[in-house]
Amino acid sequence: MERRSLDFRAVGAFVVALGFVVAACVQSADVYFLRERGVVVTGTVLKEHDTRKSSWVEVRYVTLAGDEIVNDTSRYKSAEVGQPIDVIYDRQNPERMQAADWGLGYGFNLLVFGGFAALLVLAGILQLKFKLLTRLRGIAVR
């Protein structure tokens, strides 16, 4: 009686792919809410953080309701400390924001996160296929 084993590499690839799909959905939801409920206001760049892997700015802006918000975003094209920057924020969740010059398209999120998810699913399928082929060759040799 042959024992079937779970291929943890394939399962791992599928789990990570699912994580990329969730990330794509979350990022796309942010873009959707900013497109549908977004309000553009002018804020001020307080700090700019720049590391080898990423950069982001800390921005202070005032909502139309008069609330002062300090938040950071990596979604911006250009910014200088102390200078004004147009931001778009969600009326129902003013902490959700990005620089207005970044754009509100879905393409980047879907291409990057969806692309990684597709590659990982393909890797998982190939891992399972090669394991099956190896098993079938072993049976044929017997």
A tleap script that builds the chain and sets N, CA, C and O, in Angstrom:
source leaprc.protein.ff14SB
mol = sequence {
  NMET GLU ARG ARG SER LEU ASP PHE ARG ALA
  VAL GLY ALA PHE VAL VAL ALA LEU GLY PHE
  VAL VAL ALA ALA CYS VAL GLN SER ALA ASP
  VAL TYR PHE LEU ARG GLU ARG GLY VAL VAL
  VAL THR GLY THR VAL LEU LYS GLU HIE ASP
  THR ARG LYS SER SER TRP VAL GLU VAL ARG
  TYR VAL THR LEU ALA GLY ASP GLU ILE VAL
  ASN ASP THR SER ARG TYR LYS SER ALA GLU
  VAL GLY GLN PRO ILE ASP VAL ILE TYR ASP
  ARG GLN ASN PRO GLU ARG MET GLN ALA ALA
  ASP TRP GLY LEU GLY TYR GLY PHE ASN LEU
  LEU VAL PHE GLY GLY PHE ALA ALA LEU LEU
  VAL LEU ALA GLY ILE LEU GLN LEU LYS PHE
  LYS LEU LEU THR ARG LEU ARG GLY ILE ALA
  VAL CARG
}
set mol.1.N position { 0.848 -1.177 0.000 }
set mol.1.CA position { 0.000 0.000 0.000 }
set mol.1.C position { 0.896 1.244 0.000 }
set mol.1.O position { 1.739 1.414 0.880 }
set mol.2.N position { 0.702 2.092 -0.983 }
set mol.2.CA position { 1.537 3.272 -1.122 }
set mol.2.C position { 0.966 4.436 -0.314 }
set mol.2.O position { -0.231 4.721 -0.363 }
set mol.3.N position { 1.844 5.095 0.425 }
set mol.3.CA position { 1.440 6.274 1.211 }
set mol.3.C position { 1.588 7.519 0.355 }
set mol.3.O position { 2.624 7.730 -0.276 }
set mol.4.N position { 0.583 8.316 0.335 }
set mol.4.CA position { 0.654 9.582 -0.396 }
set mol.4.C position { 1.156 10.650 0.562 }
set mol.4.O position { 0.685 10.769 1.693 }
set mol.5.N position { 2.107 11.409 0.091 }
set mol.5.CA position { 2.641 12.474 0.936 }
set mol.5.C position { 2.266 13.829 0.348 }
set mol.5.O position { 2.089 13.984 -0.860 }
set mol.6.N position { 2.156 14.771 1.219 }
set mol.6.CA position { 1.833 16.128 0.826 }
set mol.6.C position { 3.121 16.825 0.398 }
set mol.6.O position { 4.124 16.755 1.108 }
set mol.7.N position { 3.105 17.479 -0.727 }
set mol.7.CA position { 4.282 18.197 -1.207 }
set mol.7.C position { 4.234 19.608 -0.631 }
set mol.7.O position { 3.479 20.462 -1.095 }
set mol.8.N position { 5.060 19.832 0.393 }
set mol.8.CA position { 5.014 21.101 1.100 }
set mol.8.C position { 5.509 22.266 0.251 }
set mol.8.O position { 5.091 23.404 0.466 }
set mol.9.N position { 6.388 22.004 -0.703 }
set mol.9.CA position { 6.836 23.096 -1.585 }
set mol.9.C position { 5.690 23.584 -2.453 }
set mol.9.O position { 5.519 24.789 -2.638 }
set mol.10.N position { 4.912 22.670 -2.980 }
set mol.10.CA position { 3.776 23.061 -3.819 }
set mol.10.C position { 2.718 23.769 -2.980 }
set mol.10.O position { 2.176 24.795 -3.391 }
set mol.11.N position { 2.428 23.223 -1.813 }
set mol.11.CA position { 1.431 23.846 -0.930 }
set mol.11.C position { 1.905 25.240 -0.516 }
set mol.11.O position { 1.119 26.187 -0.480 }
set mol.12.N position { 3.193 25.354 -0.205 }
set mol.12.CA position { 3.752 26.655 0.157 }
set mol.12.C position { 3.614 27.662 -0.966 }
set mol.12.O position { 3.279 28.822 -0.727 }
set mol.13.N position { 3.869 27.229 -2.185 }
set mol.13.CA position { 3.731 28.119 -3.338 }
set mol.13.C position { 2.276 28.577 -3.488 }
set mol.13.O position { 2.021 29.745 -3.779 }
set mol.14.N position { 1.324 27.658 -3.291 }
set mol.14.CA position { -0.089 28.028 -3.400 }
set mol.14.C position { -0.498 28.998 -2.290 }
set mol.14.O position { -1.266 29.928 -2.537 }
set mol.15.N position { 0.006 28.792 -1.077 }
set mol.15.CA position { -0.332 29.676 0.047 }
set mol.15.C position { 0.230 31.073 -0.187 }
set mol.15.O position { -0.465 32.064 0.035 }
set mol.16.N position { 1.470 31.160 -0.629 }
set mol.16.CA position { 2.067 32.475 -0.903 }
set mol.16.C position { 1.346 33.147 -2.064 }
set mol.16.O position { 1.145 34.361 -2.045 }
set mol.17.N position { 0.955 32.378 -3.071 }
set mol.17.CA position { 0.189 32.929 -4.197 }
set mol.17.C position { -1.130 33.511 -3.699 }
set mol.17.O position { -1.547 34.582 -4.140 }
set mol.18.N position { -1.782 32.806 -2.783 }
set mol.18.CA position { -3.022 33.317 -2.199 }
set mol.18.C position { -2.764 34.632 -1.471 }
set mol.18.O position { -3.585 35.547 -1.531 }
set mol.19.N position { -1.631 34.730 -0.787 }
set mol.19.CA position { -1.268 35.980 -0.120 }
set mol.19.C position { -1.123 37.128 -1.113 }
set mol.19.O position { -1.555 38.246 -0.831 }
set mol.20.N position { -0.519 36.865 -2.274 }
set mol.20.CA position { -0.392 37.898 -3.297 }
set mol.20.C position { -1.759 38.294 -3.857 }
set mol.20.O position { -1.984 39.463 -4.167 }
set mol.21.N position { -2.664 37.338 -3.987 }
set mol.21.CA position { -4.018 37.650 -4.458 }
set mol.21.C position { -4.729 38.548 -3.449 }
set mol.21.O position { -5.389 39.514 -3.831 }
set mol.22.N position { -4.594 38.233 -2.167 }
set mol.22.CA position { -5.199 39.064 -1.122 }
set mol.22.C position { -4.600 40.466 -1.151 }
set mol.22.O position { -5.328 41.453 -1.047 }
set mol.23.N position { -3.277 40.561 -1.293 }
set mol.23.CA position { -2.628 41.871 -1.362 }
set mol.23.C position { -3.140 42.670 -2.562 }
set mol.23.O position { -3.370 43.874 -2.447 }
set mol.24.N position { -3.319 42.018 -3.704 }
set mol.24.CA position { -3.848 42.701 -4.887 }
set mol.24.C position { -5.251 43.224 -4.625 }
set mol.24.O position { -5.590 44.334 -5.038 }
set mol.25.N position { -6.067 42.429 -3.941 }
set mol.25.CA position { -7.434 42.850 -3.621 }
set mol.25.C position { -7.442 44.044 -2.667 }
set mol.25.O position { -8.208 44.988 -2.860 }
set mol.26.N position { -6.601 44.005 -1.650 }
set mol.26.CA position { -6.537 45.104 -0.674 }
set mol.26.C position { -6.064 46.379 -1.358 }
set mol.26.O position { -6.664 47.439 -1.181 }
set mol.27.N position { -4.989 46.283 -2.142 }
set mol.27.CA position { -4.475 47.460 -2.838 }
set mol.27.C position { -5.502 47.999 -3.835 }
set mol.27.O position { -5.664 49.212 -3.964 }
set mol.28.N position { -6.184 47.114 -4.529 }
set mol.28.CA position { -7.195 47.542 -5.493 }
set mol.28.C position { -8.385 48.176 -4.795 }
set mol.28.O position { -8.986 49.111 -5.324 }
set mol.29.N position { -8.733 47.679 -3.612 }
set mol.29.CA position { -9.828 48.283 -2.843 }
set mol.29.C position { -9.453 49.704 -2.433 }
set mol.29.O position { -10.289 50.605 -2.504 }
set mol.30.N position { -8.208 49.917 -2.007 }
set mol.30.CA position { -7.768 51.270 -1.658 }
set mol.30.C position { -7.925 52.208 -2.850 }
set mol.30.O position { -8.442 53.316 -2.712 }
set mol.31.N position { -7.482 51.762 -4.012 }
set mol.31.CA position { -7.594 52.583 -5.217 }
set mol.31.C position { -9.064 52.842 -5.541 }
set mol.31.O position { -9.435 53.960 -5.900 }
set mol.32.N position { -9.897 51.816 -5.414 }
set mol.32.CA position { -11.330 51.969 -5.711 }
set mol.32.C position { -11.956 53.035 -4.805 }
set mol.32.O position { -12.669 53.916 -5.285 }
set mol.33.N position { -11.690 52.955 -3.498 }
set mol.33.CA position { -12.287 53.916 -2.569 }
set mol.33.C position { -11.777 55.334 -2.825 }
set mol.33.O position { -12.537 56.294 -2.703 }
set mol.34.N position { -10.514 55.470 -3.173 }
set mol.34.CA position { -10.001 56.802 -3.491 }
set mol.34.C position { -10.615 57.330 -4.780 }
set mol.34.O position { -10.861 58.530 -4.897 }
set mol.35.N position { -10.864 56.459 -5.745 }
set mol.35.CA position { -11.500 56.894 -6.995 }
set mol.35.C position { -12.942 57.318 -6.764 }
set mol.35.O position { -13.401 58.316 -7.319 }
set mol.36.N position { -13.650 56.556 -5.946 }
set mol.36.CA position { -15.082 56.802 -5.750 }
set mol.36.C position { -15.376 57.898 -4.717 }
set mol.36.O position { -16.305 58.686 -4.895 }
set mol.37.N position { -14.594 57.945 -3.651 }
set mol.37.CA position { -14.907 58.873 -2.550 }
set mol.37.C position { -13.780 59.850 -2.265 }
set mol.37.O position { -13.802 60.543 -1.248 }
set mol.38.N position { -12.801 59.910 -3.148 }
set mol.38.CA position { -11.620 60.709 -2.884 }
set mol.38.C position { -11.847 62.206 -2.977 }
set mol.38.O position { -12.616 62.687 -3.809 }
set mol.39.N position { -11.159 62.932 -2.104 }
set mol.39.CA position { -11.178 64.388 -2.089 }
set mol.39.C position { -9.729 64.847 -2.152 }
set mol.39.O position { -8.880 64.348 -1.414 }
set mol.40.N position { -9.451 65.799 -3.037 }
set mol.40.CA position { -8.095 66.315 -3.167 }
set mol.40.C position { -7.956 67.579 -2.326 }
set mol.40.O position { -8.745 68.516 -2.451 }
set mol.41.N position { -6.935 67.587 -1.464 }
set mol.41.CA position { -6.597 68.757 -0.661 }
set mol.41.C position { -5.079 68.955 -0.734 }
set mol.41.O position { -4.342 68.061 -1.151 }
set mol.42.N position { -4.640 70.113 -0.331 }
set mol.42.CA position { -3.208 70.385 -0.313 }
set mol.42.C position { -2.680 70.191 1.094 }
set mol.42.O position { -3.217 70.739 2.057 }
set mol.43.N position { -1.627 69.410 1.199 }
set mol.43.CA position { -0.978 69.164 2.479 }
set mol.43.C position { 0.450 69.676 2.435 }
set mol.43.O position { 0.869 70.324 1.476 }
set mol.44.N position { 1.189 69.370 3.497 }
set mol.44.CA position { 2.586 69.773 3.595 }
set mol.44.C position { 3.438 68.547 3.872 }
set mol.44.O position { 3.090 67.728 4.721 }
set mol.45.N position { 4.548 68.416 3.165 }
set mol.45.CA position { 5.474 67.310 3.387 }
set mol.45.C position { 6.269 67.608 4.654 }
set mol.45.O position { 6.964 68.621 4.726 }
set mol.46.N position { 6.171 66.735 5.651 }
set mol.46.CA position { 6.880 66.920 6.911 }
set mol.46.C position { 8.240 66.249 6.917 }
set mol.46.O position { 9.222 66.826 7.383 }
set mol.47.N position { 8.298 65.023 6.395 }
set mol.47.CA position { 9.540 64.259 6.373 }
set mol.47.C position { 9.582 63.436 5.103 }
set mol.47.O position { 8.554 63.066 4.535 }
set mol.48.N position { 10.806 63.160 4.675 }
set mol.48.CA position { 10.993 62.230 3.570 }
set mol.48.C position { 11.928 61.131 4.053 }
set mol.48.O position { 13.024 61.407 4.540 }
set mol.49.N position { 11.491 59.896 3.916 }
set mol.49.CA position { 12.275 58.736 4.323 }
set mol.49.C position { 12.741 58.034 3.049 }
set mol.49.O position { 11.951 57.772 2.143 }
set mol.50.N position { 14.010 57.741 2.999 }
set mol.50.CA position { 14.536 57.087 1.815 }
set mol.50.C position { 15.516 56.004 2.250 }
set mol.50.O position { 16.538 56.286 2.876 }
set mol.51.N position { 15.188 54.765 1.909 }
set mol.51.CA position { 16.061 53.642 2.203 }
set mol.51.C position { 16.452 52.995 0.884 }
set mol.51.O position { 16.008 53.425 -0.181 }
set mol.52.N position { 17.260 51.988 0.954 }
set mol.52.CA position { 17.651 51.285 -0.275 }
set mol.52.C position { 16.460 50.642 -0.973 }
set mol.52.O position { 16.397 50.598 -2.202 }
set mol.53.N position { 15.520 50.148 -0.179 }
set mol.53.CA position { 14.416 49.372 -0.750 }
set mol.53.C position { 13.168 50.195 -1.039 }
set mol.53.O position { 12.399 49.844 -1.934 }
set mol.54.N position { 12.947 51.283 -0.301 }
set mol.54.CA position { 11.718 52.034 -0.507 }
set mol.54.C position { 11.886 53.473 -0.034 }
set mol.54.O position { 12.854 53.823 0.641 }
set mol.55.N position { 10.925 54.279 -0.407 }
set mol.55.CA position { 10.894 55.658 0.083 }
set mol.55.C position { 9.447 56.036 0.351 }
set mol.55.O position { 8.525 55.534 -0.292 }
set mol.56.N position { 9.272 56.916 1.296 }
set mol.56.CA position { 7.936 57.392 1.612 }
set mol.56.C position { 8.044 58.772 2.230 }
set mol.56.O position { 9.109 59.187 2.688 }
set mol.57.N position { 6.920 59.474 2.233 }
set mol.57.CA position { 6.871 60.807 2.813 }
set mol.57.C position { 5.803 60.845 3.896 }
set mol.57.O position { 4.794 60.142 3.832 }
set mol.58.N position { 6.053 61.682 4.884 }
set mol.58.CA position { 5.063 61.950 5.925 }
set mol.58.C position { 4.424 63.285 5.583 }
set mol.58.O position { 5.115 64.277 5.349 }
set mol.59.N position { 3.098 63.301 5.556 }
set mol.59.CA position { 2.357 64.462 5.087 }
set mol.59.C position { 1.328 64.875 6.141 }
set mol.59.O position { 0.695 64.032 6.775 }
set mol.60.N position { 1.176 66.189 6.313 }
set mol.60.CA position { 0.094 66.721 7.155 }
set mol.60.C position { -0.910 67.396 6.229 }
set mol.60.O position { -0.548 68.211 5.381 }
set mol.61.N position { -2.171 67.041 6.410 }
set mol.61.CA position { -3.228 67.649 5.608 }
set mol.61.C position { -4.468 67.821 6.468 }
set mol.61.O position { -4.624 67.155 7.491 }
set mol.62.N position { -5.343 68.716 6.047 }
set mol.62.CA position { -6.580 68.997 6.770 }
set mol.62.C position { -7.740 68.566 5.887 }
set mol.62.O position { -7.840 68.967 4.728 }
set mol.63.N position { -8.622 67.738 6.458 }
set mol.63.CA position { -9.778 67.257 5.708 }
set mol.63.C position { -10.799 68.377 5.553 }
set mol.63.O position { -10.697 69.409 6.216 }
set mol.64.N position { -11.775 68.179 4.687 }
set mol.64.CA position { -12.838 69.167 4.522 }
set mol.64.C position { -13.648 69.338 5.795 }
set mol.64.O position { -14.263 70.383 6.004 }
set mol.65.N position { -13.655 68.306 6.660 }
set mol.65.CA position { -14.363 68.392 7.943 }
set mol.65.C position { -13.544 69.151 8.982 }
set mol.65.O position { -14.035 69.416 10.080 }
set mol.66.N position { -12.285 69.509 8.647 }
set mol.66.CA position { -11.458 70.273 9.568 }
set mol.66.C position { -10.521 69.446 10.423 }
set mol.66.O position { -9.829 69.995 11.281 }
set mol.67.N position { -10.480 68.142 10.212 }
set mol.67.CA position { -9.581 67.276 10.985 }
set mol.67.C position { -8.166 67.352 10.401 }
set mol.67.O position { -7.978 67.258 9.188 }
set mol.68.N position { -7.170 67.525 11.288 }
set mol.68.CA position { -5.780 67.517 10.831 }
set mol.68.C position { -5.244 66.099 10.922 }
set mol.68.O position { -5.306 65.465 11.976 }
set mol.69.N position { -4.724 65.616 9.822 }
set mol.69.CA position { -4.224 64.247 9.723 }
set mol.69.C position { -2.735 64.302 9.389 }
set mol.69.O position { -2.309 65.076 8.532 }
set mol.70.N position { -1.956 63.476 10.070 }
set mol.70.CA position { -0.555 63.263 9.715 }
set mol.70.C position { -0.434 61.791 9.347 }
set mol.70.O position { -0.716 60.912 10.162 }
set mol.71.N position { -0.014 61.532 8.123 }
set mol.71.CA position { 0.051 60.166 7.624 }
set mol.71.C position { 1.215 60.051 6.653 }
set mol.71.O position { 1.739 61.059 6.178 }
set mol.72.N position { 1.617 58.819 6.360 }
set mol.72.CA position { 2.693 58.647 5.385 }
set mol.72.C position { 2.205 57.829 4.199 }
set mol.72.O position { 1.240 57.071 4.287 }
set mol.73.N position { 2.903 58.011 3.095 }
set mol.73.CA position { 2.567 57.279 1.881 }
set mol.73.C position { 3.824 57.039 1.057 }
set mol.73.O position { 4.736 57.865 1.029 }
set mol.74.N position { 3.850 55.910 0.399 }
set mol.74.CA position { 4.925 55.631 -0.551 }
set mol.74.C position { 4.428 55.868 -1.973 }
set mol.74.O position { 5.171 55.706 -2.941 }
set mol.75.N position { 3.186 56.246 -2.080 }
set mol.75.CA position { 2.582 56.493 -3.393 }
set mol.75.C position { 2.668 57.968 -3.738 }
set mol.75.O position { 1.713 58.721 -3.547 }
set mol.76.N position { 3.819 58.371 -4.246 }
set mol.76.CA position { 4.013 59.745 -4.684 }
set mol.76.C position { 5.086 59.766 -5.759 }
set mol.76.O position { 5.923 58.867 -5.836 }
set mol.77.N position { 5.052 60.805 -6.590 }
set mol.77.CA position { 6.071 60.923 -7.640 }
set mol.77.C position { 7.200 61.843 -7.205 }
set mol.77.O position { 8.373 61.505 -7.358 }
set mol.78.N position { 6.852 63.001 -6.666 }
set mol.78.CA position { 7.896 63.920 -6.218 }
set mol.78.C position { 7.391 64.704 -5.016 }
set mol.78.O position { 6.213 65.052 -4.929 }
set mol.79.N position { 8.310 64.974 -4.087 }
set mol.79.CA position { 7.968 65.720 -2.883 }
set mol.79.C position { 9.243 66.258 -2.249 }
set mol.79.O position { 10.301 65.633 -2.320 }
set mol.80.N position { 9.124 67.417 -1.634 }
set mol.80.CA position { 10.232 68.008 -0.893 }
set mol.80.C position { 9.734 68.439 0.471 }
set mol.80.O position { 8.627 68.962 0.606 }
set mol.81.N position { 10.557 68.216 1.478 }
set mol.81.CA position { 10.185 68.579 2.849 }
set mol.81.C position { 9.883 70.073 2.915 }
set mol.81.O position { 10.625 70.907 2.397 }
set mol.82.N position { 8.759 70.379 3.577 }
set mol.82.CA position { 8.340 71.765 3.753 }
set mol.82.C position { 7.518 72.317 2.607 }
set mol.82.O position { 6.960 73.409 2.719 }
set mol.83.N position { 7.433 71.590 1.514 }
set mol.83.CA position { 6.706 72.060 0.332 }
set mol.83.C position { 5.283 71.502 0.321 }
set mol.83.O position { 5.018 70.453 0.909 }
set mol.84.N position { 4.378 72.198 -0.345 }
set mol.84.CA position { 3.006 71.684 -0.453 }
set mol.84.C position { 2.950 70.468 -1.379 }
set mol.84.O position { 3.755 70.329 -2.301 }
set mol.85.N position { 1.993 69.604 -1.114 }
set mol.85.CA position { 1.755 68.426 -1.937 }
set mol.85.C position { 0.250 68.176 -1.961 }
set mol.85.O position { -0.408 68.203 -0.921 }
set mol.86.N position { -0.284 67.934 -3.146 }
set mol.86.CA position { -1.704 67.587 -3.251 }
set mol.86.C position { -1.876 66.119 -2.897 }
set mol.86.O position { -1.182 65.254 -3.429 }
set mol.87.N position { -2.807 65.850 -1.993 }
set mol.87.CA position { -3.118 64.478 -1.605 }
set mol.87.C position { -4.591 64.219 -1.871 }
set mol.87.O position { -5.415 65.133 -1.858 }
set mol.88.N position { -4.898 62.966 -2.111 }
set mol.88.CA position { -6.284 62.544 -2.241 }
set mol.88.C position { -6.558 61.590 -1.095 }
set mol.88.O position { -5.818 60.629 -0.884 }
set mol.89.N position { -7.635 61.861 -0.350 }
set mol.89.CA position { -7.987 61.012 0.787 }
set mol.89.C position { -9.433 60.556 0.659 }
set mol.89.O position { -10.230 61.169 -0.051 }
set mol.90.N position { -9.753 59.496 1.341 }
set mol.90.CA position { -11.090 58.912 1.347 }
set mol.90.C position { -11.943 59.650 2.375 }
set mol.90.O position { -11.574 59.720 3.547 }
set mol.91.N position { -13.077 60.201 1.949 }
set mol.91.CA position { -13.958 60.943 2.863 }
set mol.91.C position { -14.399 60.102 4.052 }
set mol.91.O position { -14.512 60.619 5.164 }
set mol.92.N position { -14.653 58.806 3.835 }
set mol.92.CA position { -15.142 57.955 4.919 }
set mol.92.C position { -14.015 57.393 5.780 }
set mol.92.O position { -14.259 56.948 6.902 }
set mol.93.N position { -12.798 57.407 5.274 }
set mol.93.CA position { -11.633 56.927 6.022 }
set mol.93.C position { -10.463 57.850 5.684 }
set mol.93.O position { -9.643 57.511 4.831 }
set mol.94.N position { -10.373 59.009 6.336 }
set mol.94.CA position { -9.367 60.018 5.964 }
set mol.94.C position { -7.918 59.558 6.111 }
set mol.94.O position { -7.016 60.205 5.579 }
set mol.95.N position { -7.678 58.458 6.817 }
set mol.95.CA position { -6.316 57.926 6.918 }
set mol.95.C position { -5.878 57.254 5.619 }
set mol.95.O position { -4.682 57.102 5.368 }
set mol.96.N position { -6.840 56.853 4.799 }
set mol.96.CA position { -6.516 56.244 3.491 }
set mol.96.C position { -6.222 57.394 2.531 }
set mol.96.O position { -7.109 58.177 2.194 }
set mol.97.N position { -4.978 57.484 2.100 }
set mol.97.CA position { -4.590 58.587 1.237 }
set mol.97.C position { -3.382 58.232 0.396 }
set mol.97.O position { -2.716 57.223 0.629 }
set mol.98.N position { -3.113 59.067 -0.573 }
set mol.98.CA position { -1.902 58.995 -1.368 }
set mol.98.C position { -1.727 60.349 -2.036 }
set mol.98.O position { -2.647 61.166 -2.041 }
set mol.99.N position { -0.556 60.586 -2.594 }
set mol.99.CA position { -0.336 61.820 -3.333 }
set mol.99.C position { -1.216 61.814 -4.578 }
set mol.99.O position { -1.383 60.781 -5.226 }
set mol.100.N position { -1.768 62.962 -4.902 }
set mol.100.CA position { -2.673 63.047 -6.047 }
set mol.100.C position { -1.944 62.822 -7.366 }
set mol.100.O position { -2.569 62.456 -8.361 }
set mol.101.N position { -0.619 63.037 -7.387 }
set mol.101.CA position { 0.122 62.855 -8.640 }
set mol.101.C position { 0.450 61.395 -8.934 }
set mol.101.O position { 1.006 61.100 -9.993 }
set mol.102.N position { 0.126 60.483 -8.040 }
set mol.102.CA position { 0.488 59.076 -8.207 }
set mol.102.C position { -0.377 58.377 -9.245 }
set mol.102.O position { 0.124 57.522 -9.976 }
set mol.103.N position { -1.626 58.706 -9.331 }
set mol.103.CA position { -2.524 58.043 -10.275 }
set mol.103.C position { -3.417 57.038 -9.555 }
set mol.103.O position { -3.091 56.539 -8.478 }
set mol.104.N position { -4.538 56.764 -10.180 }
set mol.104.CA position { -5.530 55.879 -9.557 }
set mol.104.C position { -5.888 54.704 -10.458 }
set mol.104.O position { -7.057 54.338 -10.578 }
set mol.105.N position { -4.895 54.126 -11.078 }
set mol.105.CA position { -5.128 52.983 -11.956 }
set mol.105.C position { -4.965 51.669 -11.213 }
set mol.105.O position { -4.288 51.595 -10.188 }
set mol.106.N position { -5.597 50.637 -11.746 }
set mol.106.CA position { -5.508 49.296 -11.162 }
set mol.106.C position { -4.360 48.479 -11.751 }
set mol.106.O position { -3.983 47.449 -11.191 }
set mol.107.N position { -3.807 48.927 -12.866 }
set mol.107.CA position { -2.844 48.135 -13.608 }
set mol.107.C position { -1.643 47.677 -12.802 }
set mol.107.O position { -1.289 46.498 -12.846 }
set mol.108.N position { -1.008 48.576 -12.068 }
set mol.108.CA position { 0.194 48.226 -11.311 }
set mol.108.C position { -0.098 47.124 -10.299 }
set mol.108.O position { 0.628 46.133 -10.222 }
set mol.109.N position { -1.163 47.305 -9.528 }
set mol.109.CA position { -1.506 46.305 -8.512 }
set mol.109.C position { -1.788 44.945 -9.134 }
set mol.109.O position { -1.318 43.916 -8.649 }
set mol.110.N position { -2.554 44.955 -10.202 }
set mol.110.CA position { -2.913 43.685 -10.821 }
set mol.110.C position { -1.727 43.032 -11.513 }
set mol.110.O position { -1.573 41.812 -11.456 }
set mol.111.N position { -0.887 43.828 -12.164 }
set mol.111.CA position { 0.269 43.253 -12.850 }
set mol.111.C position { 1.296 42.700 -11.875 }
set mol.111.O position { 1.772 41.577 -12.045 }
set mol.112.N position { 1.636 43.470 -10.866 }
set mol.112.CA position { 2.683 43.032 -9.940 }
set mol.112.C position { 2.190 41.884 -9.064 }
set mol.112.O position { 2.761 40.793 -9.083 }
set mol.113.N position { 1.130 42.131 -8.296 }
set mol.113.CA position { 0.658 41.098 -7.378 }
set mol.113.C position { 0.070 39.903 -8.119 }
set mol.113.O position { 0.317 38.753 -7.756 }
set mol.114.N position { -0.712 40.186 -9.162 }
set mol.114.CA position { -1.286 39.097 -9.950 }
set mol.114.C position { -0.217 38.307 -10.683 }
set mol.114.O position { -0.312 37.085 -10.795 }
set mol.115.N position { 0.796 38.995 -11.181 }
set mol.115.CA position { 1.897 38.314 -11.865 }
set mol.115.C position { 2.651 37.376 -10.943 }
set mol.115.O position { 2.937 36.235 -11.305 }
set mol.116.N position { 2.977 37.863 -9.735 }
set mol.116.CA position { 3.663 36.997 -8.771 }
set mol.116.C position { 2.781 35.812 -8.382 }
set mol.116.O position { 3.268 34.689 -8.251 }
set mol.117.N position { 1.492 36.061 -8.199 }
set mol.117.CA position { 0.587 34.967 -7.847 }
set mol.117.C position { 0.546 33.923 -8.954 }
set mol.117.O position { 0.587 32.724 -8.678 }
set mol.118.N position { 0.465 34.367 -10.200 }
set mol.118.CA position { 0.421 33.432 -11.329 }
set mol.118.C position { 1.709 32.609 -11.415 }
set mol.118.O position { 1.662 31.407 -11.674 }
set mol.119.N position { 2.855 33.253 -11.199 }
set mol.119.CA position { 4.127 32.521 -11.234 }
set mol.119.C position { 4.195 31.475 -10.123 }
set mol.119.O position { 4.681 30.365 -10.336 }
set mol.120.N position { 3.710 31.834 -8.950 }
set mol.120.CA position { 3.745 30.883 -7.838 }
set mol.120.C position { 2.792 29.712 -8.061 }
set mol.120.O position { 3.118 28.574 -7.724 }
set mol.121.N position { 1.621 29.985 -8.625 }
set mol.121.CA position { 0.688 28.894 -8.946 }
set mol.121.C position { 1.321 27.977 -9.988 }
set mol.121.O position { 1.237 26.754 -9.876 }
set mol.122.N position { 1.948 28.564 -10.996 }
set mol.122.CA position { 2.629 27.758 -12.009 }
set mol.122.C position { 3.734 26.909 -11.378 }
set mol.122.O position { 3.877 25.730 -11.702 }
set mol.123.N position { 4.511 27.510 -10.478 }
set mol.123.CA position { 5.575 26.758 -9.797 }
set mol.123.C position { 4.995 25.603 -8.985 }
set mol.123.O position { 5.557 24.508 -8.982 }
set mol.124.N position { 3.883 25.835 -8.299 }
set mol.124.CA position { 3.245 24.771 -7.530 }
set mol.124.C position { 2.731 23.652 -8.415 }
set mol.124.O position { 2.877 22.476 -8.082 }
set mol.125.N position { 2.128 24.012 -9.546 }
set mol.125.CA position { 1.624 22.995 -10.473 }
set mol.125.C position { 2.778 22.178 -11.050 }
set mol.125.O position { 2.698 20.952 -11.135 }
set mol.126.N position { 3.852 22.868 -11.447 }
set mol.126.CA position { 5.006 22.145 -11.983 }
set mol.126.C position { 5.621 21.221 -10.931 }
set mol.126.O position { 6.035 20.105 -11.248 }
set mol.127.N position { 5.679 21.679 -9.698 }
set mol.127.CA position { 6.214 20.847 -8.623 }
set mol.127.C position { 5.377 19.572 -8.472 }
set mol.127.O position { 5.918 18.473 -8.348 }
set mol.128.N position { 4.049 19.735 -8.486 }
set mol.128.CA position { 3.171 18.561 -8.368 }
set mol.128.C position { 3.299 17.652 -9.585 }
set mol.128.O position { 3.291 16.429 -9.448 }
set mol.129.N position { 3.417 18.240 -10.776 }
set mol.129.CA position { 3.523 17.438 -11.999 }
set mol.129.C position { 4.809 16.612 -11.987 }
set mol.129.O position { 4.787 15.418 -12.286 }
set mol.130.N position { 5.924 17.249 -11.641 }
set mol.130.CA position { 7.187 16.516 -11.635 }
set mol.130.C position { 7.201 15.448 -10.548 }
set mol.130.O position { 7.806 14.391 -10.726 }
set mol.131.N position { 6.545 15.714 -9.437 }
set mol.131.CA position { 6.465 14.688 -8.393 }
set mol.131.C position { 5.649 13.501 -8.903 }
set mol.131.O position { 6.003 12.348 -8.661 }
set mol.132.N position { 4.552 13.790 -9.611 }
set mol.132.CA position { 3.723 12.725 -10.175 }
set mol.132.C position { 4.500 11.934 -11.221 }
set mol.132.O position { 4.435 10.705 -11.242 }
set mol.133.N position { 5.243 12.634 -12.100 }
set mol.133.CA position { 6.032 11.943 -13.120 }
set mol.133.C position { 7.088 11.047 -12.486 }
set mol.133.O position { 7.314 9.925 -12.940 }
set mol.134.N position { 7.734 11.548 -11.435 }
set mol.134.CA position { 8.750 10.754 -10.733 }
set mol.134.C position { 8.114 9.512 -10.122 }
set mol.134.O position { 8.686 8.424 -10.181 }
set mol.135.N position { 6.941 9.673 -9.543 }
set mol.135.CA position { 6.244 8.540 -8.941 }
set mol.135.C position { 5.842 7.521 -10.003 }
set mol.135.O position { 5.963 6.315 -9.790 }
set mol.136.N position { 5.358 8.017 -11.163 }
set mol.136.CA position { 4.935 7.108 -12.239 }
set mol.136.C position { 6.133 6.362 -12.817 }
set mol.136.O position { 6.023 5.179 -13.140 }
set mol.137.N position { 7.272 7.032 -12.951 }
set mol.137.CA position { 8.477 6.362 -13.432 }
set mol.137.C position { 8.901 5.252 -12.456 }
set mol.137.O position { 9.328 4.177 -12.877 }
set mol.138.N position { 8.779 5.522 -11.170 }
set mol.138.CA position { 9.132 4.526 -10.159 }
set mol.138.C position { 8.233 3.317 -10.247 }
set mol.138.O position { 8.691 2.189 -10.064 }
set mol.139.N position { 6.952 3.534 -10.525 }
set mol.139.CA position { 6.004 2.421 -10.657 }
set mol.139.C position { 6.325 1.638 -11.931 }
set mol.139.O position { 6.258 0.409 -11.925 }
set mol.140.N position { 6.674 2.330 -13.029 }
set mol.140.CA position { 6.949 1.673 -14.314 }
set mol.140.C position { 8.216 0.830 -14.214 }
set mol.140.O position { 8.316 -0.196 -14.887 }
set mol.141.N position { 9.187 1.230 -13.394 }
set mol.141.CA position { 10.441 0.507 -13.272 }
set mol.141.C position { 10.238 -0.799 -12.503 }
set mol.141.O position { 10.938 -1.777 -12.765 }
set mol.142.N position { 9.318 -0.831 -11.584 }
set mol.142.CA position { 9.087 -2.000 -10.746 }
set mol.142.C position { 8.613 -3.151 -11.509 }
set mol.142.O position { 8.374 -4.215 -10.937 }
savepdb mol mol.pdb
quit
